[in-house]
Amino acid sequence: MELYKFSQKVKSAADEAMILCSEQFKIIEDIQEYNQLKMIKAFQSAGVCESHFAGSTGYGYDDRGRDVLDRVYAYAFDAEDALVRHNFVSGTHTLTVALFGILRPGDKMLSVTGMPYDTIRSAIGIEGNYPGSLKDFGIEYCQVDLCTDGTVDFEAVENTVDSTYKMVYIQRSRGYSFRPTLTVDDIEKICNIVRKKAPDTVIMLDNCYGEFVEKREPLSVGVDLMAGSMIKNPGGGISPTGGYIAGKKELVEMCAYRLTTPGTGKELGATLNTTREMFMGAYHAPHVTGEALKTAVFASALFEILGFEVTPSVNEKRGDIIQVVKLNTAENLINFCKGIQSGSAVDSIVSPEPSDMPGYESQVIMAAGAFTLGSSIELSADGPLREPYAAWMQGGLNFHGGKLGIMLAAEKMLGGE
């Protein structure tokens, strides 16, 4: 029985794409297996027991599950310590807590990957002039622009970094830009430069979308502190909300003081009934990330065959789960997102439309039929309504569902050609 109908053009392109993906799939499955075994080792090293799944209430004193979950992620990320909490409301919130946890009035931070992602700019004070930003607290922001090809300008970084900067800030993923995502090798090169020029400067990484994509984690190559969202890679599609901060113990403690209060830090915070899902999310995260990577590689192959520009290309080394497809027209972008939405198990009857979004300058269209609202480890696609009308696609809890969504997006765009 044929469950979904596709034109011959889409079916033929999908068959060809699967052949092109085969070598990359082998590489992904090797990384997937390594990181899954490492996560199991993290559970065993932390001594995870069924009793740790019980949630706490009130102040959350002596919450054993919360503390053990921190140890699991610390092991998985090669960190001295981690702060994993359901009450981080987004990745941007988590990053903001980390920034305010480390930086003080009069400090300077330097972004070495150009302009940061849209939603963090208001927290820094680059845009919006909101009260309570880093700028409002007298913290100076500086940046090193990227090269014209979107890569890090390592020479400019070396010429700019010095000990006057309290923090060097790295954004691993591309945001709404076309620059290449940073691999761990790229991050290591930045860290080596910073360590040579300013040994005491804190190196902080926005690690969103990059967790478990490679065998090495950034904290093992010189990053001091990193943060991300639990409804992206590290939550495995199961964590209902939250974020993490991981890195050097003293820095994580400073961030914990910012999240709660100075002096209480990690000792407070009821987990309510989220702990079991957070542990399950951690367990599934490496495998689910691999499925999302396969989905991205397939999308790259399929749309390149159909004549669209894609980044990364099929065989390009990846530093995150994001796939960009340049669709050239607003109509194509809207139809692409409608096709992705129609392939979702949840809210497939919804038809996404462009709209204004907080933190974004242009109207944005978002497709995301998800079990967890806004979860971008589940198959989703979005993009601003501006040239070149590109779709930023990510996620896929399993490759079979991801492949279906990608094929439906192609079918909706091509109109049954």
N, C-alpha and C positions, 0 to 999 in steps of 0.2 A: 504494500500500500504506500503510495506516494503522499507523504505528510505535508510537504511544501512544494509549490510549483515554482520552478525557475526557468527562465529562457535558456535556450541552448548556448547563447553567448556567455552567460554567467556560469552555467555548469561546466562548459569547456575551460573557461578561465580558471575556475576553482580547481579542476583536475590538474591543470598545468601548474597552478600555484603550489599544490601539495607536493609535486615533484621538486619544485625549486626550494621548498622548505625543508626537505629531508635532512640535509646536513646540519642545518641550524637546530633542528629538533633534537638531534643526537647531542649536540653541545648543551642545549638547555636541559635535557634530561640528566646529563652528568652533573650539572650544577644543582639541579633539583634534588637529586639523590643525596649529594654531599650535604647540602644544607638541611635536608630533612633528618638525616642521621645526626647532624650536629645539634638540631633542636631536641631530638630525643635524648641525646647526651646531656643537654642543658637541663631537661626535666629530671633526669636521674641524678645529676650532680647537685641539684637543688633539693632533692629528696621530696619531690611532689607526691602528696598523698590525697586520697579522696576527701579527707577532712579539711583540706585547704580550700575546697570549693565553697564553703559556707561563707555567706556575706556577713558583714558587721553593720551596726547601726550607731547612731549618736556620734561620739567623737572618733570611734574606730580604734580605740586603744588596743594594742596587742593583737592586731589583725594578722594572724600568721599567714594566711593566704596571700594577702597584699604584699607582705615582705618576701615571700617565696617567689611570687610572680616577678618582682623586681630582679631577683637573682637569676631567674630563667632568662630574662631578656639581657641582663648583663653578660651572661655566658654566651648567648647567641650572637651578641654584637661585639664581643671582645672588649667589653667595658669593665672598668673597676666597679661601677655602680650604675643603677638605672632607676628612673622614676616613671612608673607606668600607672596611669590613673584614668578612670572613666570620666572624671570631671574636667579634663581638658576638652573643651567643646569643639575644637577643630585643630587642624595642623597649624593654622595661623596663630591661634591662641597659644598652642604649645611653644611655637617659636618665639612668640612675644614674651612668654614667661621666662624663657631661657635668656633672651636679650636683656630683659629688665633684671633678671637674677644676677647677671655678670657685670653689666655696665652701670656706671655711676656718673652723676653730673660732672662735666668737664672731660669725660673720656671721649675718645675718638674710635669709630669703627670704620673698617675699610672693606667694601665689597670688591672682590677680585674677579667676579663673574658678571660685571656690568650691572644693569638695572635689575633689581629683584622682582619677583612675581607680584602681580597687581595688588593682591590683598594685604601683603606685608608692608607695602609702601606707606600706608596711612599710619601703621604702628610705629614705623621709623620716623615719620614726619616728612617724607619726600613729597607726598601729595595730601591734599585734603585739609591740612592745618587743624587737625582735631586736637582738642585738649587731652593731655595725658600721653602724648606720643613721646618717643625718645628725644625728639627735637625740643619739645615743651619742657623737658627736664635738663636741657643744656648738654645733650650728648650729640656730638658732631658726626655727621655721616659723610663719607667720601667714597668714591668708587674708581676702579680701573675699568675702562671700557674694554669690550671684547675686540678682537681683530675683525676685519671686514668679513671674514668667512665664518664668524661666530665662535671661533675657538678662543681659549684663554690667551691673552697676550702675556706670556710668561716673562718676556723681557721687561715690559712695563711694570709688571708685578714686582720684579726684582729691583727695579729702579725706584719704586714708590714705597715699599714696605720698610718701616723702621720702627724703633722701639716706642715712638710716640703713640702708636696705635694700640689700644687696649685689646681690640679684637679684629681678626681677619675673618670675614664672613664669606662663605662659599655656598652657592645654590647649585645643587647637583643636577636637578632636572631643568628642563628648558623653559617652563612656564609657557605663556603665549608668545613664544619667539621661535625662530627656526635654527637657533644655535644647536650644535651637538650636545647631547647630555654628557656629563662628565663620567668617565669610568674611574675605577679605583686607581688606576695608573695615573690618570690626570690629577686626581686629588693628592696622590702621594708626591707628585712633582711640585704642586703648590706648597704642600707642607714642608718639603725640603728647602724651598726658597725662603719661606717664612722663618723656619728654625735657624737658618744661617744668618738672616738679617735681624731678626727680633725674637730671640729664644724664649722670652717670657710672655709674648703675645698669645692670647687665647685664640685658637683656631676653631671656629664654630661652623658646622655644616647643616644646612637644610637638606635632610636626607629623604624627603617625601618622594615616593615612587621608586626609590632605589634599593630598598631593603631586599636581601636575598636574591638579587639579580646576578651577583658574582659570588665566587667562593670566599673572597676576602672582603672584610668589612672595613669601612674608612677609619675606624678607631685603631685598627692595627697598623695603619700607615702614617700616623701622625696627627690625626684630628683629635682635638681635646674634648669636644662636646658636639653632640648631634641630636636632632629632634625630628619627629615625624608624627603622622596621624595613624590611629589604630583602625580607621575605616579605609585605609589603603593597604599596602602589602602586609604589614606586620600583624594585622588583625585577622587575616585569613578568611575574610568574608563572614566571620562569626562574631567578633567583638562588636557590641552594639554602638559603641561610641568611644571616645578617649584619644589619648596621645601618649607619647613616651619621650623622655629625655635620657640620654645615656652618655657616659664618658668618665672623666676623672672624678673620683669620689668627692673631692672638695668642691668641684664645680657643680656637680649634681646636687649637693647639699645646699649650695647657694640658691639654686633654682627652686628647691623644695621650700626654702624659707620665703621665696617670692610667691609660690603657689598657696601656701598656708600662712604661717607667721614666723618671723625670726625666733628661733629657739625651739619651735615645735616641728617644723619641717615635715619630714616623712612619717613622724610618729602619729600624726592625726590624719583622719580621712576615712569615713565609713565607705565600705565597698558595696553596701546594700546587697542586691542579688546579682551583681555583674561578674563575680569572680570566676565562676565556672565557664562562662562564655569567653572571658578573657584568656583563660588557660587553653580552652579548646581552639580559640583563634590563633594563639601562638603555635600550637601543635600543627595546625593545618597550613600555616602561613608559607613555609617554603614550597610546599607542593602547589598551592593555589597560585603563588607568584610565578612558578614555572608554567602553569596553564595560561596565565595572562600573557606571558612572554610568547608562547606559541601562537596565541590569538593575534598578537601584534605582528609577528613575523608573517603569518598568513595574510593579514590585511595588507601588509607591505607588498607581498608578492602579487596578490590579486589585483590591487589597484594600479600597480605598475604595469601589469599585463594589459589592463584596460586603458592605459595611456595617460595616467595621472602621475604627477611628481610626488614622491613619497620621501619621508625621512624619519627614521633611518631606512636604508635600503635593506633588502632581504638578508644579505650576508654581512652586514655591518655589525661590529661589536656594539652591544647595548649596555647602557648604564642605568636604564630604568625601563618601566613597562609601557611607556607612552609611544604611540605611533601617530605621526602627523601625515595627513593626506591633503594636498593642495587641490581644492575642488573648483577654484577659479570663478565661480558665480554664487550669488546668494541662494539661488534656486537649488543648485547642487548641494550646498551645505545643509539647507533645510531638509531636503529629501533624504540625504545621508542620515541625518539624525532621526528622521521619522522612520527610516528603515531599521536602524539600530533599536529604536524603541519597540517596534513591532515584533522583534525577535526576543523580547524579554519575557521571562516567566511571570513577572509581576508588572502590572500596569501596561500590558501590551496594547490595551484599547485606547491609551492616552496618545494624543498627537502633540508633540512638542512645538512650541512657537517661540520666536525671538522675544526677549523682554529685557527690561532694565534690571540689573543685578547690583546689590550693594558691593562697593569695592571695585567695580569695573567701569571704564569710561564708555565703552560701546555696548549696544545691546548684545546679549549673549543668547544662544540657543543651546539647550542642554537636553540630552537624551539619557535617561537612567531609570530603567525599570528595575528596582533593587529591593531586596529584602530589608536593607538598612538604608534609610534616607540619606542620599548623598554619597553612598559608598562607592568610591572609584576603583576598588579592587574588583567589584562587579562590573560587567560590561557597560561602559558608558562612553559617550562622546559629547563634546561640546566645542564651541568656537565662537569668537566675537564676529558680529556682522560687519566686517571690514575686510578690505583686500588683504591677501589673496583668497579670502573665504576658505580658510583651511579648517579641517576638523582635527581636533586633538582627541584621540581615542585611547582608552586604556581599560584594562581589566578583563575579566572573564573567569568565573569561578571554575569552569572546566572548558577545555578546548572545544568540545562538541557544541556547546551552547554558544561559545564565542564565534566559531566558524559560521553557524547559522545566522547570527546577527550581522556579521560582515557581508555574507552573501545577500541577505535581505536588503542591506543598505545599498549594495550595488544594483540590485534589481529595481529598487524604488527610484534610484537616480536614472537608470537607463530606460525606465518606462517600458520594460518588456521587449526591448530591441532584440 
